[in-house]
Amino acid sequence: SACANWQATSDSWRGHKIDDVIYAWGPPLAEYRLDDGRKTISYRYVNLGLNCLVTFRTDQAGIVTSSTVEGNGGCNHFFQSKSGAQ
C-alpha cells in the first residue's frame, strides 16, 4: 500500500523517547500501558474515505522500539501534516 512508503518515517523514531513523539505529533488517539510498563500509542487520520493508522510501541523506559503503519492512501496526508516534526 502507499502507506508502506511511510514505514521508514515512523521507524526513524526508534530509539527516541515516546514523549518526544507526542511532543512533535500532538496527543495520540489512543494510549495503552501494559502492566510491565511498556506502552503503545496510536495516531489515526481519516478523511473522505482515506485512512492511516500509525502505532508506536515502547519498552519499559518509554523508548520507542517499533512502529507500524497501515492505511489505504491516507498516510500521504497524515505524514505531510507531520513533516518536519522530528
C-alpha positions in Angstrom: 0.0 0.0 0.0 1.0 3.6 -0.3 1.4 3.7 3.5 4.3 1.2 3.3 6.4 4.1 2.0 5.9 5.8 5.3 7.1 2.9 7.4 10.7 4.2 7.3 9.5 7.6 8.6 7.8 6.1 11.6 10.7 3.8 12.1 13.0 6.8 12.4 11.5 7.4 15.8 13.1 4.1 17.1 15.4 4.9 20.0 13.6 8.1 20.8 11.5 8.7 23.9 7.8 8.3 23.2 7.3 11.7 24.9 9.3 13.2 22.0 6.8 11.7 19.5 3.9 13.1 21.5 5.6 16.5 21.8 6.2 16.6 18.0 2.9 15.0 16.8 0.5 16.0 19.5 -1.8 13.9 21.7 -2.3 10.3 20.3 -5.7 8.9 19.6 -5.2 6.0 22.0 -2.6 5.1 24.6 -2.3 1.8 26.4 0.1 0.9 29.2 0.8 -2.7 29.9 1.4 -3.9 33.5 5.1 -4.3 32.9 5.5 -0.6 31.9 5.6 -1.0 28.1 3.3 1.4 26.2 1.5 1.5 22.9 0.2 4.8 21.3 -1.7 5.2 18.1 -2.5 8.0 15.7 -5.2 7.9 13.1 -6.0 10.0 10.1 -9.4 9.6 8.4 -10.7 11.9 5.6 -13.0 11.3 2.7 -12.5 7.5 2.8 -8.7 7.7 3.2 -7.2 6.5 6.4 -3.9 5.9 8.1 -3.1 4.3 11.4 0.3 4.7 13.0 1.2 2.7 16.1 4.3 3.1 18.3 5.4 0.5 20.9 7.9 1.3 23.7 10.0 -0.6 26.2 9.5 -0.1 30.0 11.7 3.0 29.9 9.4 4.7 27.3 11.8 4.3 24.4 10.2 3.6 21.0 11.1 0.0 20.0 8.9 -0.5 16.9 6.1 1.0 14.8 3.6 0.0 12.3 1.8 2.0 9.5 -1.4 0.8 8.0 -3.8 2.5 5.6 -5.3 3.0 2.2 -3.6 6.2 1.0 -4.4 8.5 3.9 -0.8 8.2 5.1 0.4 10.7 2.5 -1.9 13.3 4.0 -1.1 12.2 7.6 2.7 12.3 7.2 2.7 15.6 5.2 0.9 17.1 8.2 3.7 15.8 10.5 6.6 16.8 8.2 9.4 18.4 9.9 8.1 17.2 13.2 11.2 15.5 14.5 
